[in-house]
């Protein structure tokens, strides 16, 4: 639940479904956030209200600053709509960042279900790229099997003189840990991030990259 008076008057109630329906093999979903002005419905499932990578969100956004005469054809080109998109997106990203610190377990539960959307946002939402990137989490040779870490945590643990981040691409953690490439870095005490390859039709040799 988000309320603001500046830079726009906004009342928003947004929520994340417990399950990601796209992960169930369904087609790409559409936004289910409805737009209101002074409690009058402007558009149900408003297109352009949020960036496409946030299409998993559901809820309502009400802003008193939008004119009631705003047509659906003009809505997506409206400077006010763009400002509204920026404000709500940044507030949701701030909420996720706060959640990651206050309740790491709950955030990881969300991340395991919706990480694909965050990764999509890093590639497509350049205005919020840095904020989204800070939310990404990785399997690491320094963490337990079901735990994940951020790049910030990795950098904080880097050895003196280490200038590069090491990561290994493989099918899964078990394959990565058995790779000869990893053994050399493990022997030297370097932390390695494990990145999983998905949607690959043929086996690929693990690669360690810095």
C-alpha positions in Angstrom: 0.0 0.0 0.0 1.5 3.3 -1.2 0.3 6.8 -0.6 2.0 10.0 -1.8 1.2 13.7 -2.3 4.3 14.6 -4.3 5.4 14.7 -7.1 1.9 13.2 -7.8 -1.1 12.5 -5.6 -1.2 8.7 -5.6 -3.0 5.9 -3.8 -1.8 2.5 -4.8 -2.6 -1.0 -3.6 -0.4 -3.6 -5.3 0.3 -7.2 -4.6 2.4 -10.1 -5.9 0.5 -13.4 -6.4 2.1 -16.3 -4.6 2.7 -18.2 -7.8 4.1 -17.1 -11.2 1.6 -18.3 -13.7 4.0 -17.9 -16.6 6.2 -20.5 -15.0 3.4 -22.9 -15.3 3.8 -22.9 -19.1 1.1 -20.3 -19.8 1.5 -17.6 -22.3 2.9 -14.2 -21.5 0.5 -12.4 -19.1 -0.9 -8.9 -19.3 -0.8 -6.3 -16.6 -3.7 -6.6 -14.2 -3.3 -3.2 -12.5 -6.3 -0.9 -13.0 -6.0 2.8 -13.2 -8.4 5.2 -11.4 -8.8 8.9 -11.1 -10.6 10.1 -7.9 -12.0 6.6 -7.6 -13.4 6.7 -11.1 -12.2 3.8 -13.3 -10.1 5.1 -16.2 -9.0 1.8 -17.6 -9.0 -1.8 -16.3 -5.7 -3.6 -16.8 -4.1 -0.3 -17.9 -1.5 -0.7 -20.6 1.6 1.4 -20.1 0.9 2.1 -16.4 3.9 0.0 -15.4 6.9 -1.3 -17.4 6.3 -4.7 -19.1 8.6 -6.6 -16.8 6.2 -5.8 -13.9 3.3 -7.5 -15.6 3.1 -10.0 -12.7 1.8 -7.3 -10.3 -1.9 -7.0 -9.6 -3.9 -4.2 -7.9 -5.1 -0.6 -8.4 -3.5 2.8 -8.7 -5.6 6.0 -8.1 -4.2 9.4 -8.9 -6.0 12.7 -8.5 -3.7 14.4 -10.9 -4.9 12.6 -14.0 -7.7 14.5 -16.0 -11.0 12.6 -16.2 -11.2 13.6 -19.8 -8.0 11.7 -20.6 -8.8 9.3 -23.5 -7.3 5.8 -23.6 -5.7 6.7 -27.0 -3.8 9.6 -25.4 -3.2 8.0 -22.1 0.0 6.1 -23.1 1.5 9.2 -24.6 0.7 11.4 -21.6 3.6 13.0 -19.7 1.6 12.5 -16.6 1.3 8.8 -17.3 5.0 8.5 -17.8 5.6 10.3 -14.5 3.1 8.0 -12.7 4.9 5.0 -14.1 8.3 6.2 -12.9 7.0 7.0 -9.4 5.1 3.7 -8.8 8.0 1.6 -10.3 10.6 3.2 -8.1 8.4 2.8 -5.1 7.9 -0.9 -5.7 11.7 -1.4 -6.2 12.3 0.4 -3.0 9.8 -1.9 -1.3 11.7 -5.0 -2.6 15.0 -3.6 -1.5 13.6 -3.0 2.0 12.1 -6.5 2.1 15.5 -8.0 1.1 17.0 -6.5 4.2 14.2 -6.9 6.7 13.1 -10.4 5.7 15.7 -12.1 3.6 13.9 -15.5 3.6 10.7 -14.0 2.4 12.5 -12.1 -0.3 14.3 -15.2 -1.5 10.9 -17.0 -1.7 9.7 -14.1 -3.9 12.9 -14.2 -5.9 12.8 -18.0 -6.6 9.3 -17.5 -8.1 9.8 -14.2 -10.0 13.6 -13.8 -10.7 13.0 -14.1 -14.4 11.1 -10.8 -14.4 13.9 -9.0 -12.6 16.3 -10.3 -15.1 14.1 -9.1 -17.9 13.9 -5.7 -16.2 17.7 -5.4 -16.1 17.8 -5.9 -19.8 14.9 -3.7 -20.8 14.3 -1.0 -18.1 17.4 1.2 -18.4 15.9 3.9 -16.2 15.8 1.5 -13.3 18.6 -0.9 -14.3 20.9 -0.2 -11.3 18.1 -0.6 -8.8 16.9 -3.9 -10.3 20.5 -5.3 -10.6 20.9 -4.8 -6.8 18.0 -7.2 -6.3 19.5 -10.1 -8.3 20.8 -13.0 -6.2 23.3 -15.8 -7.1 24.3 -19.3 -6.0 27.8 -19.1 -4.6 30.6 -21.4 -3.6 30.6 -19.6 -0.2 26.9 -20.1 0.5 24.8 -23.1 1.4 23.0 -25.0 -1.4 19.6 -23.3 -0.9 21.0 -19.9 -0.1 21.8 -17.0 -2.4 23.9 -13.9 -2.3 24.0 -10.4 -3.9 26.9 -9.0 -5.9 27.4 -6.5 -3.0 27.9 -9.4 -0.6 30.3 -11.1 -3.1 32.4 -7.9 -3.4 32.5 -7.5 0.3 34.1 -10.9 0.6 36.7 -10.5 -2.2 40.2 -11.4 -1.3 42.9 -8.7 -1.1 44.1 -7.9 -4.6 41.2 -9.6 -6.3 39.9 -7.3 -9.0 37.5 -9.6 -10.9 34.2 -11.4 -10.1 34.5 -15.1 -11.0 31.4 -17.1 -12.2 30.9 -20.5 -13.7 28.1 -21.3 -16.1 26.6 -24.8 -15.8 23.4 -26.8 -15.7 23.2 -26.7 -11.9 25.3 -26.3 -8.8 26.3 -29.9 -8.6 27.7 -29.9 -12.1 29.6 -26.7 -11.4 31.1 -28.0 -8.2 32.5 -31.0 -10.0 34.0 -29.1 -12.9 37.8 -29.1 -13.0 37.7 -25.3 -13.7 36.2 -24.7 -10.3 38.7 -26.9 -8.4 41.6 -24.5 -9.3 39.8 -21.5 -7.9 38.5 -23.4 -4.8 42.1 -24.4 -4.0 43.1 -20.8 -4.0 40.2 -19.8 -1.8 38.4 -17.7 -4.4 34.6 -17.4 -4.3 32.8 -18.4 -7.5 29.3 -17.6 -8.5 27.3 -20.4 -10.0 25.1 -19.4 -12.9 22.6 -21.9 -14.2 22.0 -22.4 -18.0 18.4 -22.9 -19.0 16.6 -23.9 -22.1 19.6 -25.6 -23.7 19.0 -28.6 -26.0 22.6 -30.0 -26.0 25.0 -30.4 -23.1 27.6 -27.6 -22.8 30.9 -27.8 -21.0 31.0 -25.6 -17.9 32.9 -22.4 -18.4 34.7 -20.3 -15.7 34.7 -16.6 -16.7 36.1 -13.6 -14.9 
